[in-house]
Structure formats: C-alpha cells, structure tokens
C-alpha cells in the first residue's frame, strides 16, 4: 500500500507521542493538567467571569491537591492579588492550586448594602460565581475536596466572610486580611456550621477602621461622600466567629518577635480555641499596621494606606494555618 504525504505526517506525529505515553503508563505520573499559570473564564448569569489559576508543576495524575481561593481587594484584579500575596510561590513549593478570581467591575458583592459599587447595586451573585468556579476547577483538576480554603484582602476579605456565612460546608478554613464583618452582613450570617477563621487586621488602618464604623478613607468635606458601608470592629468580628464556632476558651494576647524593628509595627495574636469540630479563631493585630498585606510591598504611599508590617509574612502564616485544617 502506498502512503500519501498526509498519512506519513500523521504517523510521524503519532510516533512523536509514543515515548511520552509509554513513560506515563510506566510511572503513572502524567500531569493532571497543564502546570503553571493560565487564565480562564466561565459564564454566570449571562456574564463572563474571569480568573487566573496557578497549578504546581509537580501534580501527578490522581494526586489530590488542596485548593486556595484568593480574593483581591476593591478596585483590583486577580493578577494583582497574585502579585502582592505571592501564593504562587507557596503553591509551587507546597503543591496546592491557587486561583485568583476577578470581581465584577473590580468589586465583590460582599454583603454591604447601599454602596456605589455596581456589583452591590446590581446584586451580582458572587457567591454563586465562586461556587461554580470551584466546581469547574474540581472537574479539571484532582482536588482534595476536604482541603478547599478561601482568603482575601479588604473587599475580598469581606467577601471571604460572606462565603463563610453562605458556603461554610465548602471550605475547610477562611482567612480574611484587613477586613471586618460588614454590619449589613452580620444579621444574615446565621448558619450554624462552624468554620475555622484566621483574621489579620491593622490597628492603624485608615480605610478599614479597627474599632468599626464607616469604611474610609476620610475625604475632605468639599469632596462628595462615597458611601462604602459600615463594619463592626476587628475584635467584635473575632468574637462573632468565636461564638458561632462555639469556642469555649479565650487565650492570652501574645506578642510575636519584632522581626523588623524599623517598620514601626508589632504583631500580636489572640486565640479562641476549643470550638466545635476544632473550629478555632485566631485574631492577629498589627500595631502600627495599615491597609496592607503584611510581608508584602508598600503598594501605595504610607500616607494613603498606612504602613506594611514585616514582622510576619501573612501568606506564610495563612498557609501554615490552612495546612492544619481539613473538612471531613
């Protein structure tokens, strides 16, 4: 039989893949999916929702890996969240998948009411989006469903609270950063399912008030007021989750080492323990800390957002805590 040029090319292409297929069958370690960074999207309520995902290069076929969902702050993007949090670096080292969703018009519908943000004015279903995104990732990757976590900064941190309120069964733990519980969300957060909670807030945050109240920044009187909603205090936020998790013990406030004596910050931690299903609550207070991600860079001038603390690496602290929690 005489082979055509096209047939010959097909045979040559197949032959190129035979060694790889044979190797995969031999060691049973073909990659579960393409490793590294990529972008994806899905349609939710007729809207294309986008995200960035990082898959560690050493994810063998059938090896279940944790999933960490990282929610950016208001006005930001998933790409920027990856930049300041650096979860990709840990994902590569610790072998978990990190996903960075993008909010609708750069703001999450985190449970606040009466704000000027389109996602909240239009009541965008961000809870449904995150749930659908999680299922999409589970279909495409071999995820350890007992180890799905969520964290976020500022608006993303408040969205983390909302997800913990409405989808507590989905997550093994949550870790909001520079975010207090919105006053509008508190009465609607009535699920009894416990969820471990780690909270990191700056005491000198000019935007997210440590003591609660109107979300900033404070603007000159001649400028029109942009209503951003109100939050309860950082300590009341921790107490809310401690009560919900039925924590029976309040530990002592412990100061961590002053690793960087030149950043004018000190970090302390207050634990609430002996909760239902080991659902502890940890409150990290950053004295002198602003509206910033500890251990990251100064993304805006200190006069606008406050100081960055280098006494802890929030990303490392969060992952080390996540790694001790799983949902049965």
Buried (B, 14 or more C-beta within 10 A) or exposed (E): EEEEEEEEEEEEEEEEEEEEEEEBEEEEBEBBBEBEBEEBEBEBEEEEBBBBBBBBEEBBEEEBBBBBBBBBBBEBBBBBBBBBBBBBBBBBEBBBBBBBBBBBBBBBBBBBBEBEBBBBBEEBBBBBBBBBBBEBBEEBBBBBBEBBBBBBBBBBBBBBBBBBBBBBEBBBBBBBBBBBBBBBBBEEBEBEBBBBBBBBBBBBBBBBBBEBBEBBEEEEEEEEEEEBBBBBBBBBBBBBBBEBBBBEEBBEEEEBEBBBEEBEBBBBBBBBBBBEEEBBBBBBBBBBBBBBBBBBEEBEEBEEBBBBBBBBBBBBBBBEBBBEBBBE
